[in-house]
Amino acid sequence: MADPIETVAPDDSGSVTLRRYEYQVHVAAQAILEILADEPVRHVTCEHIEDIIVARSSEGQANELFSVTSRDVL
């Protein structure tokens, strides 16, 4: 069996797809860092209803829904 590291992939579509989600990952990571810094974020949910949902625990604050996935050609 050939070594997978030495095998050339038939296409690089996975890298293109990942670049489209890179900003989404940054937005989610920022909210997660807020949790670690004791900010009023209860939880972060990805890819459910919207791309990202940030639930805040402060009185009177609604959940934030983010749609950040790009479909632009990279």
Buried (B, 14 or more C-beta within 10 A) or exposed (E): EEEEEEEEEEEEEEEEEEEBBEBBEEBBEEBBEBBEEEEEBEEBBBEEEBBBBBBBEEEEEEEBEBEBEEEEEE
